[in-house]
Amino acid sequence: MARTISRRKKRFTLTLVAVLTLAGAGAAFAYWTAEGSGSGEATTGESAAFVITSEDAVGTIAPGSPGQTVDFTVTNPGPGTLTLSGVTVSMASSTGVAWVPTGDCDVDDYTATITEDPTDPDPVSLLAGEDATGTAKVTLTSTSVNQDDCQGQEVPLYFVAS
């Protein structure tokens, strides 16, 4: 009887080892594979137009006088950095329509120029909310013609920042 127990133990042990080996092999190679996909997007921001404001004019416009100066500020209202490359000024309405004086006053006798350019000598990078300042000047050239009709003219200035 002792031999029977010993054979049973051996069989049981061999069977147990075989089962555990197969289970272990199955566990080692039992996994799932899968693939997937998805989508997303990113949006490039947009620049905002510069905002230009001006102060009250200082000085007097009269034939041959130094003229009036107008300080202005260019502001970046956008969320990112903008490069201010230049500022121009013309005698025009707030929509850019050229100014025409009343009476016999000649528009060609007037000049509007930028005298202190915030982009001189180089363009300026303006961070969000930053600003740059400059000055414009309006003069009236003295001519040999009567310029009485130029008295009291309101010269509108139109600034363009790029």
C-alpha positions as CSV (number, residue, x, y, z in Angstrom):
1,M,0.0,0.0,0.0
2,A,2.9,2.3,0.5
3,R,3.7,2.1,-3.1
4,T,0.3,3.1,-4.2
5,I,0.3,6.2,-2.1
6,S,3.7,7.1,-3.5
7,R,2.4,6.7,-7.1
8,R,-0.7,8.7,-6.4
9,K,1.4,11.5,-4.9
10,K,3.7,11.5,-7.9
11,R,0.7,11.5,-10.3
12,F,-1.0,14.2,-8.3
13,T,2.2,16.2,-8.1
14,L,2.9,15.8,-11.9
15,T,-0.7,16.7,-12.7
16,L,-0.6,19.7,-10.5
17,V,2.7,20.9,-12.0
18,A,1.3,20.4,-15.5
19,V,-1.8,22.3,-14.7
20,L,0.1,25.2,-13.0
21,T,2.6,25.3,-15.9
22,L,-0.2,25.5,-18.5
23,A,-2.1,28.1,-16.4
24,G,1.1,30.1,-16.0
25,A,1.8,30.0,-19.7
26,G,-1.7,31.1,-20.4
27,A,-1.5,33.9,-18.0
28,A,1.8,35.1,-19.5
29,F,0.3,35.3,-23.0
30,A,-3.2,36.1,-22.2
31,Y,-3.8,39.8,-23.0
32,W,-5.9,42.0,-25.2
33,T,-4.8,44.3,-27.9
34,A,-6.8,47.2,-29.2
35,E,-6.4,50.3,-31.3
36,G,-8.2,53.6,-31.1
37,S,-8.3,57.0,-32.5
38,G,-9.6,60.4,-31.6
39,S,-9.5,64.0,-32.8
40,G,-9.0,67.4,-31.4
41,E,-8.3,70.9,-32.6
42,A,-6.4,74.0,-31.8
43,T,-7.3,77.5,-33.0
44,T,-4.9,80.2,-33.9
45,G,-5.7,83.5,-32.3
46,E,-6.5,86.6,-34.2
47,S,-4.9,90.0,-34.0
48,A,-7.0,93.0,-32.8
49,A,-6.8,96.4,-34.5
50,F,-4.6,99.0,-32.8
51,V,-6.6,101.6,-30.9
52,I,-5.3,105.2,-31.3
53,T,-6.4,108.0,-29.1
54,S,-5.2,111.6,-29.1
55,E,-4.9,114.4,-26.6
56,D,-6.1,118.0,-27.1
57,A,-4.0,120.1,-29.5
58,V,-1.5,122.5,-28.0
59,G,-0.4,125.7,-29.8
60,T,-1.9,127.8,-32.5
61,I,-2.4,127.2,-36.2
62,A,-1.8,130.5,-38.0
63,P,0.0,131.3,-41.3
64,G,3.7,130.8,-40.6
65,S,3.3,129.9,-36.9
66,P,4.9,126.7,-35.4
67,G,1.5,125.1,-35.5
68,Q,-0.3,122.8,-33.1
69,T,1.0,119.6,-31.6
70,V,-1.2,116.6,-30.8
71,D,0.0,113.8,-28.6
72,F,-1.3,110.4,-29.5
73,T,-1.2,106.9,-28.0
74,V,-1.3,103.6,-29.9
75,T,-2.6,100.7,-27.8
76,N,-2.6,97.0,-28.4
77,P,-6.1,95.8,-27.1
78,G,-5.5,92.2,-28.2
79,P,-4.5,89.1,-26.3
80,G,-1.1,88.7,-28.0
81,T,1.9,90.7,-29.0
82,L,1.6,93.0,-32.0
83,T,4.3,94.8,-33.9
84,L,3.8,98.5,-34.5
85,S,5.7,99.3,-37.7
86,G,4.6,102.8,-38.3
87,V,2.1,105.6,-37.7
88,T,0.8,108.0,-40.3
89,V,-1.4,111.0,-39.9
90,S,-3.6,112.8,-42.5
91,M,-6.2,115.5,-42.4
92,A,-9.3,113.4,-42.7
93,S,-12.5,112.5,-40.9
94,S,-12.6,109.5,-38.4
95,T,-13.6,107.3,-41.3
96,G,-10.6,108.4,-43.5
97,V,-12.5,110.8,-45.8
98,A,-10.2,113.7,-46.8
99,W,-10.9,117.0,-45.1
100,V,-12.1,119.9,-47.2
101,P,-12.0,123.3,-45.5
102,T,-14.9,125.7,-45.9
103,G,-14.7,128.9,-47.8
104,D,-11.7,130.0,-49.8
105,C,-9.3,128.2,-47.4
106,D,-7.0,125.9,-49.4
107,V,-6.3,122.4,-47.9
108,D,-2.9,122.4,-49.6
109,D,-1.7,125.2,-47.4
110,Y,-1.9,122.8,-44.4
111,T,0.4,120.0,-43.4
112,A,0.0,117.2,-40.9
113,T,3.1,115.2,-40.0
114,I,4.3,112.8,-37.3
115,T,7.1,114.6,-35.4
116,E,7.7,112.1,-32.7
117,D,7.3,108.6,-34.1
118,P,7.1,105.7,-31.6
119,T,8.5,103.4,-34.3
120,D,11.6,105.6,-35.0
121,P,14.1,104.1,-35.6
122,D,12.7,100.6,-35.3
123,P,9.3,98.8,-35.1
124,V,8.0,98.3,-31.6
125,S,6.6,95.1,-30.1
126,L,3.5,95.8,-28.0
127,L,2.4,93.2,-25.5
128,A,-1.3,92.8,-24.8
129,G,-2.5,96.1,-23.2
130,E,0.7,98.0,-23.9
131,D,0.9,101.3,-25.7
132,A,3.3,103.6,-27.4
133,T,3.1,107.4,-27.7
134,G,4.0,109.9,-30.3
135,T,3.3,113.5,-31.4
136,A,1.8,114.9,-34.6
137,K,2.0,118.5,-35.8
138,V,-0.4,120.6,-37.9
139,T,0.9,123.8,-39.6
140,L,-0.5,126.4,-42.0
141,T,1.9,127.7,-44.6
142,S,2.0,131.4,-45.1
143,T,1.2,132.3,-48.7
144,S,0.9,135.5,-50.6
145,V,-2.9,135.0,-50.8
146,N,-5.3,136.2,-48.2
147,Q,-6.0,133.3,-45.8
148,D,-8.7,134.9,-43.7
149,D,-11.1,132.0,-44.6
150,C,-8.8,129.6,-42.8
151,Q,-9.5,131.2,-39.5
152,G,-11.5,129.0,-37.1
153,Q,-11.2,125.9,-39.3
154,E,-11.2,122.7,-37.3
155,V,-8.7,120.3,-38.8
156,P,-9.6,116.7,-38.2
157,L,-6.7,114.3,-37.9
158,Y,-6.8,110.6,-38.9
159,F,-4.2,108.3,-37.5
160,V,-3.3,104.9,-39.0
161,A,-1.1,102.5,-37.2
162,S,0.4,99.4,-39.0
